[in-house]
Amino acid sequence: MKKAVLKILLTFAILSAICCAFWQLGWLTSANEAAILFAITGGVIAIDLAWTFLKKNIRN
């Protein structure tokens, strides 16, 4: 579980760096766009964790 948390934190750190770069380039024009990117990422991570949990329980 510790490894999963580390990967999630790394994912959000990378996304933060990408958002900063896009902000500097002018590709992100509002904080709402960055928030949407983070929300989508959080949703994808939640779905992935749920899918992994379900696969483990179905196998057993």
All heavy atoms as TSV, in Angstrom:
chain	resi	resn	atom	element	x	y	z
A	1	MET	N	N	0.822	-1.192	0.000
A	1	MET	CA	C	0.000	0.000	0.000
A	1	MET	C	C	0.868	1.259	0.000
A	1	MET	O	O	0.503	2.242	-0.623
A	1	MET	CB	C	-0.916	-0.041	1.233
A	1	MET	CG	C	-1.928	1.051	1.252
A	1	MET	SD	S	-3.072	0.815	-0.113
A	1	MET	CE	C	-4.098	2.203	0.084
A	2	LYS	N	N	1.998	1.189	0.691
A	2	LYS	CA	C	2.894	2.335	0.740
A	2	LYS	C	C	3.401	2.688	-0.659
A	2	LYS	O	O	3.536	3.861	-1.008
A	2	LYS	CB	C	4.064	1.991	1.658
A	2	LYS	CG	C	4.678	3.143	2.349
A	2	LYS	CD	C	5.729	2.651	3.326
A	2	LYS	CE	C	6.038	3.719	4.328
A	2	LYS	NZ	N	7.065	3.308	5.268
A	3	LYS	N	N	3.651	1.654	-1.455
A	3	LYS	CA	C	4.143	1.866	-2.814
A	3	LYS	C	C	3.076	2.555	-3.676
A	3	LYS	O	O	3.394	3.424	-4.485
A	3	LYS	CB	C	4.531	0.515	-3.421
A	3	LYS	CG	C	5.263	0.606	-4.721
A	3	LYS	CD	C	5.707	-0.769	-5.176
A	3	LYS	CE	C	6.452	-0.702	-6.473
A	3	LYS	NZ	N	6.874	-2.022	-6.938
A	4	ALA	N	N	1.815	2.174	-3.479
A	4	ALA	CA	C	0.726	2.785	-4.244
A	4	ALA	C	C	0.589	4.266	-3.899
A	4	ALA	O	O	0.390	5.101	-4.785
A	4	ALA	CB	C	-0.585	2.048	-3.982
A	5	VAL	N	N	0.691	4.589	-2.623
A	5	VAL	CA	C	0.585	5.988	-2.199
A	5	VAL	C	C	1.729	6.799	-2.790
A	5	VAL	O	O	1.544	7.929	-3.247
A	5	VAL	CB	C	0.566	6.093	-0.654
A	5	VAL	CG1	C	0.675	7.527	-0.193
A	5	VAL	CG2	C	-0.683	5.430	-0.098
A	6	LEU	N	N	2.921	6.219	-2.800
A	6	LEU	CA	C	4.077	6.903	-3.370
A	6	LEU	C	C	3.870	7.178	-4.861
A	6	LEU	O	O	4.174	8.274	-5.344
A	6	LEU	CB	C	5.333	6.057	-3.143
A	6	LEU	CG	C	6.661	6.753	-3.323
A	6	LEU	CD1	C	6.795	7.872	-2.298
A	6	LEU	CD2	C	7.786	5.758	-3.140
A	7	LYS	N	N	3.322	6.206	-5.583
A	7	LYS	CA	C	3.052	6.389	-7.010
A	7	LYS	C	C	1.999	7.472	-7.247
A	7	LYS	O	O	2.114	8.267	-8.181
A	7	LYS	CB	C	2.597	5.069	-7.639
A	7	LYS	CG	C	3.702	4.074	-7.841
A	7	LYS	CD	C	3.185	2.828	-8.532
A	7	LYS	CE	C	4.279	1.824	-8.755
A	7	LYS	NZ	N	3.788	0.633	-9.463
A	8	ILE	N	N	0.974	7.506	-6.395
A	8	ILE	CA	C	-0.069	8.526	-6.533
A	8	ILE	C	C	0.510	9.911	-6.288
A	8	ILE	O	O	0.236	10.855	-7.041
A	8	ILE	CB	C	-1.238	8.223	-5.575
A	8	ILE	CG1	C	-1.975	6.967	-6.038
A	8	ILE	CG2	C	-2.198	9.406	-5.488
A	8	ILE	CD1	C	-2.984	6.432	-5.046
A	9	LEU	N	N	1.328	10.050	-5.251
A	9	LEU	CA	C	1.956	11.343	-4.971
A	9	LEU	C	C	2.880	11.765	-6.107
A	9	LEU	O	O	2.908	12.948	-6.477
A	9	LEU	CB	C	2.722	11.281	-3.650
A	9	LEU	CG	C	1.856	11.171	-2.391
A	9	LEU	CD1	C	2.746	11.000	-1.165
A	9	LEU	CD2	C	0.961	12.370	-2.245
A	10	LEU	N	N	3.602	10.821	-6.670
A	10	LEU	CA	C	4.479	11.120	-7.795
A	10	LEU	C	C	3.666	11.576	-9.007
A	10	LEU	O	O	4.037	12.528	-9.702
A	10	LEU	CB	C	5.329	9.894	-8.149
A	10	LEU	CG	C	6.289	10.060	-9.316
A	10	LEU	CD1	C	7.322	11.132	-8.999
A	10	LEU	CD2	C	6.965	8.743	-9.624
A	11	THR	N	N	2.541	10.933	-9.235
A	11	THR	CA	C	1.667	11.313	-10.346
A	11	THR	C	C	1.186	12.750	-10.192
A	11	THR	O	O	1.220	13.539	-11.143
A	11	THR	CB	C	0.451	10.360	-10.424
A	11	THR	OG1	O	0.922	9.031	-10.630
A	11	THR	CG2	C	-0.487	10.759	-11.542
A	12	PHE	N	N	0.757	13.113	-8.980
A	12	PHE	CA	C	0.282	14.481	-8.765
A	12	PHE	C	C	1.426	15.487	-8.826
A	12	PHE	O	O	1.231	16.629	-9.265
A	12	PHE	CB	C	-0.479	14.586	-7.439
A	12	PHE	CG	C	-1.904	14.111	-7.556
A	12	PHE	CD1	C	-2.307	12.921	-6.980
A	12	PHE	CD2	C	-2.839	14.846	-8.250
A	12	PHE	CE1	C	-3.607	12.476	-7.091
A	12	PHE	CE2	C	-4.149	14.417	-8.377
A	12	PHE	CZ	C	-4.536	13.225	-7.788
A	13	ALA	N	N	2.620	15.099	-8.420
A	13	ALA	CA	C	3.775	15.996	-8.524
A	13	ALA	C	C	4.114	16.262	-9.993
A	13	ALA	O	O	4.381	17.411	-10.384
A	13	ALA	CB	C	4.974	15.397	-7.799
A	14	ILE	N	N	4.081	15.218	-10.801
A	14	ILE	CA	C	4.350	15.376	-12.232
A	14	ILE	C	C	3.263	16.238	-12.879
A	14	ILE	O	O	3.553	17.122	-13.696
A	14	ILE	CB	C	4.463	14.005	-12.922
A	14	ILE	CG1	C	5.729	13.290	-12.455
A	14	ILE	CG2	C	4.445	14.141	-14.440
A	14	ILE	CD1	C	5.808	11.836	-12.866
A	15	LEU	N	N	2.005	16.002	-12.498
A	15	LEU	CA	C	0.911	16.800	-13.049
A	15	LEU	C	C	1.048	18.268	-12.650
A	15	LEU	O	O	0.776	19.166	-13.457
A	15	LEU	CB	C	-0.438	16.252	-12.592
A	15	LEU	CG	C	-1.672	16.939	-13.158
A	15	LEU	CD1	C	-1.691	16.848	-14.680
A	15	LEU	CD2	C	-2.932	16.341	-12.581
A	16	SER	N	N	1.506	18.518	-11.439
A	16	SER	CA	C	1.736	19.900	-11.000
A	16	SER	C	C	2.806	20.575	-11.852
A	16	SER	O	O	2.658	21.735	-12.253
A	16	SER	CB	C	2.160	19.919	-9.536
A	16	SER	OG	O	1.138	19.438	-8.722
A	17	ALA	N	N	3.888	19.848	-12.128
A	17	ALA	CA	C	4.953	20.401	-12.975
A	17	ALA	C	C	4.441	20.687	-14.384
A	17	ALA	O	O	4.760	21.725	-14.983
A	17	ALA	CB	C	6.138	19.442	-13.017
A	18	ILE	N	N	3.631	19.789	-14.907
A	18	ILE	CA	C	3.060	19.985	-16.239
A	18	ILE	C	C	2.142	21.202	-16.254
A	18	ILE	O	O	2.185	22.022	-17.185
A	18	ILE	CB	C	2.316	18.714	-16.710
A	18	ILE	CG1	C	3.323	17.599	-16.985
A	18	ILE	CG2	C	1.460	18.990	-17.935
A	18	ILE	CD1	C	2.694	16.244	-17.231
A	19	CYS	N	N	1.312	21.331	-15.212
A	19	CYS	CA	C	0.409	22.488	-15.133
A	19	CYS	C	C	1.197	23.795	-15.063
A	19	CYS	O	O	0.826	24.779	-15.709
A	19	CYS	CB	C	-0.509	22.360	-13.921
A	19	CYS	SG	S	-1.853	21.184	-14.168
A	20	CYS	N	N	2.277	23.804	-14.292
A	20	CYS	CA	C	3.107	25.017	-14.209
A	20	CYS	C	C	3.711	25.362	-15.566
A	20	CYS	O	O	3.727	26.528	-15.971
A	20	CYS	CB	C	4.211	24.824	-13.172
A	20	CYS	SG	S	3.622	24.852	-11.479
A	21	ALA	N	N	4.197	24.354	-16.266
A	21	ALA	CA	C	4.781	24.593	-17.588
A	21	ALA	C	C	3.723	25.101	-18.558
A	21	ALA	O	O	3.965	26.053	-19.310
A	21	ALA	CB	C	5.413	23.307	-18.117
A	22	PHE	N	N	2.545	24.493	-18.547
A	22	PHE	CA	C	1.470	24.928	-19.437
A	22	PHE	C	C	1.010	26.336	-19.088
A	22	PHE	O	O	0.650	27.115	-19.972
A	22	PHE	CB	C	0.288	23.966	-19.383
A	22	PHE	CG	C	0.502	22.677	-20.150
A	22	PHE	CD1	C	1.681	22.411	-20.811
A	22	PHE	CD2	C	-0.502	21.730	-20.215
A	22	PHE	CE1	C	1.874	21.241	-21.515
A	22	PHE	CE2	C	-0.333	20.556	-20.916
A	22	PHE	CZ	C	0.861	20.314	-21.572
A	23	TRP	N	N	1.006	26.680	-17.794
A	23	TRP	CA	C	0.626	28.021	-17.372
A	23	TRP	C	C	1.612	29.046	-17.926
A	23	TRP	O	O	1.220	30.098	-18.421
A	23	TRP	CB	C	0.576	28.086	-15.844
A	23	TRP	CG	C	0.043	29.384	-15.332
A	23	TRP	CD1	C	0.762	30.498	-15.035
A	23	TRP	CD2	C	-1.313	29.710	-15.073
A	23	TRP	NE1	N	-0.063	31.493	-14.604
A	23	TRP	CE2	C	-1.351	31.035	-14.619
A	23	TRP	CE3	C	-2.519	29.006	-15.185
A	23	TRP	CZ2	C	-2.536	31.668	-14.273
A	23	TRP	CZ3	C	-3.680	29.635	-14.830
A	23	TRP	CH2	C	-3.683	30.953	-14.382
A	24	GLN	N	N	2.916	28.718	-17.852
A	24	GLN	CA	C	3.945	29.628	-18.364
A	24	GLN	C	C	3.838	29.802	-19.874
A	24	GLN	O	O	4.121	30.882	-20.398
A	24	GLN	CB	C	5.343	29.111	-17.993
A	24	GLN	CG	C	5.640	29.165	-16.513
A	24	GLN	CD	C	5.664	30.576	-15.988
A	24	GLN	OE1	O	6.182	31.478	-16.621
A	24	GLN	NE2	N	5.078	30.769	-14.818
A	25	LEU	N	N	3.448	28.735	-20.561
A	25	LEU	CA	C	3.300	28.806	-22.014
A	25	LEU	C	C	1.997	29.479	-22.439
A	25	LEU	O	O	1.812	29.789	-23.621
A	25	LEU	CB	C	3.360	27.401	-22.618
A	25	LEU	CG	C	4.712	26.692	-22.533
A	25	LEU	CD1	C	4.575	25.239	-22.969
A	25	LEU	CD2	C	5.731	27.406	-23.403
A	26	GLY	N	N	1.096	29.667	-21.497
A	26	GLY	CA	C	-0.185	30.274	-21.812
A	26	GLY	C	C	-1.231	29.289	-22.292
A	26	GLY	O	O	-2.292	29.686	-22.778
A	27	TRP	N	N	-0.964	28.006	-22.154
A	27	TRP	CA	C	-1.916	26.995	-22.602
A	27	TRP	C	C	-3.021	26.768	-21.578
A	27	TRP	O	O	-4.097	26.304	-21.933
A	27	TRP	CB	C	-1.213	25.692	-22.909
A	27	TRP	CG	C	-0.303	25.779	-24.103
A	27	TRP	CD1	C	-0.189	26.806	-24.974
A	27	TRP	CD2	C	0.619	24.793	-24.542
A	27	TRP	NE1	N	0.749	26.533	-25.929
A	27	TRP	CE2	C	1.272	25.295	-25.691
A	27	TRP	CE3	C	0.971	23.548	-24.082
A	27	TRP	CZ2	C	2.228	24.585	-26.374
A	27	TRP	CZ3	C	1.934	22.833	-24.771
A	27	TRP	CH2	C	2.558	23.346	-25.903
A	28	LEU	N	N	-2.739	27.057	-20.307
A	28	LEU	CA	C	-3.779	27.058	-19.281
A	28	LEU	C	C	-4.107	28.509	-19.000
A	28	LEU	O	O	-3.221	29.316	-18.727
A	28	LEU	CB	C	-3.293	26.389	-17.990
A	28	LEU	CG	C	-3.155	24.872	-17.988
A	28	LEU	CD1	C	-2.593	24.402	-16.666
A	28	LEU	CD2	C	-4.484	24.206	-18.246
A	29	THR	N	N	-5.375	28.852	-19.079
A	29	THR	CA	C	-5.746	30.255	-18.919
A	29	THR	C	C	-6.471	30.532	-17.612
A	29	THR	O	O	-6.694	31.682	-17.283
A	29	THR	CB	C	-6.633	30.701	-20.091
A	29	THR	OG1	O	-7.781	29.851	-20.161
A	29	THR	CG2	C	-5.863	30.629	-21.402
A	30	SER	N	N	-6.841	29.487	-16.874
A	30	SER	CA	C	-7.523	29.718	-15.600
A	30	SER	C	C	-7.211	28.580	-14.633
A	30	SER	O	O	-6.786	27.490	-15.032
A	30	SER	CB	C	-9.034	29.822	-15.803
A	30	SER	OG	O	-9.572	28.571	-16.154
A	31	ALA	N	N	-7.451	28.858	-13.366
A	31	ALA	CA	C	-7.252	27.831	-12.340
A	31	ALA	C	C	-8.275	26.706	-12.500
A	31	ALA	O	O	-8.004	25.571	-12.104
A	31	ALA	CB	C	-7.353	28.448	-10.958
A	32	ASN	N	N	-9.422	27.017	-13.084
A	32	ASN	CA	C	-10.441	25.980	-13.297
A	32	ASN	C	C	-9.932	24.872	-14.212
A	32	ASN	O	O	-10.235	23.698	-14.007
A	32	ASN	CB	C	-11.719	26.588	-13.887
A	32	ASN	CG	C	-12.496	27.380	-12.876
A	32	ASN	OD1	O	-12.311	27.226	-11.670
A	32	ASN	ND2	N	-13.354	28.262	-13.362
A	33	GLU	N	N	-9.177	25.232	-15.226
A	33	GLU	CA	C	-8.628	24.223	-16.140
A	33	GLU	C	C	-7.668	23.298	-15.406
A	33	GLU	O	O	-7.681	22.086	-15.616
A	33	GLU	CB	C	-7.938	24.900	-17.317
A	33	GLU	CG	C	-8.900	25.621	-18.241
A	33	GLU	CD	C	-8.196	26.424	-19.311
A	33	GLU	OE1	O	-6.964	26.604	-19.224
A	33	GLU	OE2	O	-8.886	26.875	-20.240
A	34	ALA	N	N	-6.827	23.855	-14.552
A	34	ALA	CA	C	-5.904	23.031	-13.767
A	34	ALA	C	C	-6.677	22.146	-12.796
A	34	ALA	O	O	-6.347	20.969	-12.624
A	34	ALA	CB	C	-4.916	23.921	-13.017
A	35	ALA	N	N	-7.715	22.701	-12.187
A	35	ALA	CA	C	-8.530	21.912	-11.255
A	35	ALA	C	C	-9.218	20.754	-11.970
A	35	ALA	O	O	-9.322	19.648	-11.416
A	35	ALA	CB	C	-9.565	22.804	-10.587
A	36	ILE	N	N	-9.661	20.986	-13.190
A	36	ILE	CA	C	-10.288	19.920	-13.974
A	36	ILE	C	C	-9.280	18.812	-14.263
A	36	ILE	O	O	-9.602	17.624	-14.170
A	36	ILE	CB	C	-10.899	20.486	-15.273
A	36	ILE	CG1	C	-12.122	21.342	-14.942
A	36	ILE	CG2	C	-11.262	19.380	-16.251
A	36	ILE	CD1	C	-12.640	22.163	-16.100
A	37	LEU	N	N	-8.046	19.183	-14.608
A	37	LEU	CA	C	-7.006	18.176	-14.848
A	37	LEU	C	C	-6.760	17.328	-13.603
A	37	LEU	O	O	-6.639	16.097	-13.678
A	37	LEU	CB	C	-5.708	18.846	-15.288
A	37	LEU	CG	C	-5.662	19.387	-16.708
A	37	LEU	CD1	C	-4.359	20.152	-16.926
A	37	LEU	CD2	C	-5.790	18.265	-17.705
A	38	PHE	N	N	-6.692	17.982	-12.438
A	38	PHE	CA	C	-6.479	17.248	-11.194
A	38	PHE	C	C	-7.676	16.366	-10.858
A	38	PHE	O	O	-7.514	15.244	-10.373
A	38	PHE	CB	C	-6.176	18.210	-10.041
A	38	PHE	CG	C	-4.745	18.658	-10.012
A	38	PHE	CD1	C	-4.369	19.853	-10.585
A	38	PHE	CD2	C	-3.773	17.871	-9.416
A	38	PHE	CE1	C	-3.046	20.266	-10.575
A	38	PHE	CE2	C	-2.454	18.273	-9.395
A	38	PHE	CZ	C	-2.083	19.474	-9.972
A	39	ALA	N	N	-8.882	16.853	-11.109
A	39	ALA	CA	C	-10.085	16.060	-10.840
A	39	ALA	C	C	-10.140	14.821	-11.736
A	39	ALA	O	O	-10.467	13.722	-11.269
A	39	ALA	CB	C	-11.333	16.911	-11.039
A	40	ILE	N	N	-9.811	14.991	-12.998
A	40	ILE	CA	C	-9.787	13.852	-13.920
A	40	ILE	C	C	-8.740	12.838	-13.476
A	40	ILE	O	O	-8.994	11.628	-13.461
A	40	ILE	CB	C	-9.534	14.323	-15.366
A	40	ILE	CG1	C	-10.742	15.090	-15.887
A	40	ILE	CG2	C	-9.204	13.152	-16.287
A	40	ILE	CD1	C	-10.514	15.810	-17.197
A	41	THR	N	N	-7.575	13.323	-13.093
A	41	THR	CA	C	-6.509	12.434	-12.630
A	41	THR	C	C	-6.944	11.676	-11.385
A	41	THR	O	O	-6.735	10.467	-11.279
A	41	THR	CB	C	-5.225	13.232	-12.341
A	41	THR	OG1	O	-4.846	13.924	-13.523
A	41	THR	CG2	C	-4.103	12.328	-11.894
A	42	GLY	N	N	-7.554	12.375	-10.444
A	42	GLY	CA	C	-8.042	11.721	-9.232
A	42	GLY	C	C	-9.089	10.667	-9.539
A	42	GLY	O	O	-9.092	9.589	-8.948
A	43	GLY	N	N	-9.970	10.975	-10.476
A	43	GLY	CA	C	-10.987	10.000	-10.883
A	43	GLY	C	C	-10.387	8.762	-11.514
A	43	GLY	O	O	-10.803	7.629	-11.219
A	44	VAL	N	N	-9.425	8.960	-12.373
A	44	VAL	CA	C	-8.758	7.822	-13.030
A	44	VAL	C	C	-8.029	6.958	-12.001
A	44	VAL	O	O	-8.087	5.725	-12.056
A	44	VAL	CB	C	-7.798	8.314	-14.133
A	44	VAL	CG1	C	-6.896	7.196	-14.630
A	44	VAL	CG2	C	-8.584	8.922	-15.277
A	45	ILE	N	N	-7.359	7.589	-11.046
A	45	ILE	CA	C	-6.658	6.846	-10.003
A	45	ILE	C	C	-7.655	6.054	-9.156
A	45	ILE	O	O	-7.423	4.884	-8.832
A	45	ILE	CB	C	-5.799	7.786	-9.141
A	45	ILE	CG1	C	-4.600	8.280	-9.953
A	45	ILE	CG2	C	-5.324	7.102	-7.860
A	45	ILE	CD1	C	-3.801	9.372	-9.286
A	46	ALA	N	N	-8.786	6.675	-8.795
A	46	ALA	CA	C	-9.807	5.991	-8.002
A	46	ALA	C	C	-10.376	4.788	-8.755
A	46	ALA	O	O	-10.551	3.704	-8.163
A	46	ALA	CB	C	-10.919	6.963	-7.628
A	47	ILE	N	N	-10.653	4.948	-10.033
A	47	ILE	CA	C	-11.166	3.833	-10.840
A	47	ILE	C	C	-10.138	2.719	-10.927
A	47	ILE	O	O	-10.468	1.535	-10.813
A	47	ILE	CB	C	-11.576	4.324	-12.246
A	47	ILE	CG1	C	-12.823	5.207	-12.135
A	47	ILE	CG2	C	-11.810	3.164	-13.199
A	47	ILE	CD1	C	-13.169	5.959	-13.403
A	48	ASP	N	N	-8.866	3.078	-11.115
A	48	ASP	CA	C	-7.803	2.080	-11.196
A	48	ASP	C	C	-7.673	1.309	-9.887
A	48	ASP	O	O	-7.552	0.078	-9.895
A	48	ASP	CB	C	-6.480	2.744	-11.547
A	48	ASP	CG	C	-5.352	1.736	-11.689
A	48	ASP	OD1	O	-5.522	0.774	-12.466
A	48	ASP	OD2	O	-4.322	1.910	-11.023
A	49	LEU	N	N	-7.717	2.008	-8.761
A	49	LEU	CA	C	-7.625	1.332	-7.466
A	49	LEU	C	C	-8.825	0.417	-7.231
A	49	LEU	O	O	-8.669	-0.707	-6.727
A	49	LEU	CB	C	-7.514	2.353	-6.336
A	49	LEU	CG	C	-6.199	3.118	-6.251
A	49	LEU	CD1	C	-6.296	4.204	-5.184
A	49	LEU	CD2	C	-5.041	2.181	-5.967
A	50	ALA	N	N	-10.026	0.877	-7.597
A	50	ALA	CA	C	-11.222	0.052	-7.442
A	50	ALA	C	C	-11.150	-1.186	-8.332
A	50	ALA	O	O	-11.500	-2.293	-7.904
A	50	ALA	CB	C	-12.468	0.870	-7.767
A	51	TRP	N	N	-10.682	-1.018	-9.554
A	51	TRP	CA	C	-10.566	-2.139	-10.492
A	51	TRP	C	C	-9.570	-3.173	-9.961
A	51	TRP	O	O	-9.827	-4.368	-10.010
A	51	TRP	CB	C	-10.150	-1.633	-11.858
A	51	TRP	CG	C	-10.014	-2.720	-12.878
A	51	TRP	CD1	C	-8.875	-3.223	-13.394
A	51	TRP	CD2	C	-11.080	-3.455	-13.491
A	51	TRP	NE1	N	-9.154	-4.210	-14.294
A	51	TRP	CE2	C	-10.501	-4.382	-14.379
A	51	TRP	CE3	C	-12.464	-3.406	-13.372
A	51	TRP	CZ2	C	-11.272	-5.255	-15.128
A	51	TRP	CZ3	C	-13.226	-4.282	-14.138
A	51	TRP	CH2	C	-12.621	-5.183	-15.002
A	52	THR	N	N	-8.445	-2.704	-9.457
A	52	THR	CA	C	-7.438	-3.604	-8.897
A	52	THR	C	C	-8.004	-4.360	-7.695
A	52	THR	O	O	-7.793	-5.565	-7.557
A	52	THR	CB	C	-6.183	-2.811	-8.484
A	52	THR	OG1	O	-5.689	-2.125	-9.630
A	52	THR	CG2	C	-5.103	-3.721	-7.942
A	53	PHE	N	N	-8.729	-3.659	-6.832
A	53	PHE	CA	C	-9.347	-4.279	-5.660
A	53	PHE	C	C	-10.344	-5.350	-6.085
A	53	PHE	O	O	-10.360	-6.454	-5.527
A	53	PHE	CB	C	-10.034	-3.202	-4.812
A	53	PHE	CG	C	-10.754	-3.739	-3.626
A	53	PHE	CD1	C	-10.059	-4.131	-2.494
A	53	PHE	CD2	C	-12.138	-3.850	-3.630
A	53	PHE	CE1	C	-10.722	-4.629	-1.394
A	53	PHE	CE2	C	-12.814	-4.346	-2.541
A	53	PHE	CZ	C	-12.110	-4.735	-1.415
A	54	LEU	N	N	-11.169	-5.036	-7.083
A	54	LEU	CA	C	-12.158	-6.007	-7.554
A	54	LEU	C	C	-11.501	-7.230	-8.196
A	54	LEU	O	O	-11.949	-8.359	-7.982
A	54	LEU	CB	C	-13.112	-5.350	-8.547
A	54	LEU	CG	C	-14.120	-4.378	-7.953
A	54	LEU	CD1	C	-14.893	-3.675	-9.062
A	54	LEU	CD2	C	-15.056	-5.096	-7.011
A	55	LYS	N	N	-10.452	-7.008	-8.981
A	55	LYS	CA	C	-9.765	-8.143	-9.607
A	55	LYS	C	C	-9.185	-9.073	-8.557
A	55	LYS	O	O	-9.263	-10.294	-8.694
A	55	LYS	CB	C	-8.647	-7.651	-10.536
A	55	LYS	CG	C	-9.132	-7.206	-11.884
A	55	LYS	CD	C	-8.049	-7.053	-12.920
A	55	LYS	CE	C	-6.777	-6.475	-12.441
A	55	LYS	NZ	N	-5.815	-6.160	-13.510
A	56	LYS	N	N	-8.591	-8.514	-7.498
A	56	LYS	CA	C	-8.018	-9.340	-6.439
A	56	LYS	C	C	-9.103	-10.133	-5.723
A	56	LYS	O	O	-8.914	-11.309	-5.397
A	56	LYS	CB	C	-7.266	-8.481	-5.444
A	56	LYS	CG	C	-5.925	-8.006	-5.934
A	56	LYS	CD	C	-5.200	-7.205	-4.869
A	56	LYS	CE	C	-3.870	-6.707	-5.376
A	56	LYS	NZ	N	-3.153	-5.895	-4.389
A	57	ASN	N	N	-10.249	-9.522	-5.479
A	57	ASN	CA	C	-11.326	-10.217	-4.769
A	57	ASN	C	C	-12.001	-11.259	-5.639
A	57	ASN	O	O	-12.463	-12.277	-5.122
A	57	ASN	CB	C	-12.351	-9.201	-4.261
A	57	ASN	CG	C	-11.841	-8.455	-3.044
A	57	ASN	OD1	O	-10.912	-8.894	-2.390
A	57	ASN	ND2	N	-12.452	-7.322	-2.776
A	58	ILE	N	N	-12.080	-11.029	-6.930
A	58	ILE	CA	C	-12.704	-12.019	-7.824
A	58	ILE	C	C	-11.813	-13.244	-7.940
A	58	ILE	O	O	-12.320	-14.377	-8.006
A	58	ILE	CB	C	-12.981	-11.378	-9.204
A	58	ILE	CG1	C	-14.115	-10.364	-9.080
A	58	ILE	CG2	C	-13.327	-12.440	-10.233
A	58	ILE	CD1	C	-14.356	-9.554	-10.329
A	59	ARG	N	N	-10.514	-13.067	-7.961
A	59	ARG	CA	C	-9.584	-14.202	-8.075
A	59	ARG	C	C	-9.666	-15.104	-6.848
A	59	ARG	O	O	-9.490	-16.306	-6.944
A	59	ARG	CB	C	-8.153	-13.712	-8.243
A	59	ARG	CG	C	-7.883	-13.160	-9.603
A	59	ARG	CD	C	-6.437	-12.789	-9.742
A	59	ARG	NE	N	-6.226	-12.053	-10.964
A	59	ARG	CZ	C	-5.156	-11.341	-11.226
A	59	ARG	NH1	N	-4.188	-11.253	-10.335
A	59	ARG	NH2	N	-5.040	-10.700	-12.355
A	60	ASN	N	N	-9.910	-14.503	-5.699
A	60	ASN	CA	C	-9.982	-15.289	-4.457
A	60	ASN	C	C	-11.374	-15.782	-4.318
A	60	ASN	O	O	-11.891	-16.632	-3.966
A	60	ASN	CB	C	-9.605	-14.443	-3.254
A	60	ASN	CG	C	-8.145	-14.011	-3.333
A	60	ASN	OD1	O	-7.339	-14.679	-3.929
A	60	ASN	ND2	N	-7.837	-12.896	-2.719
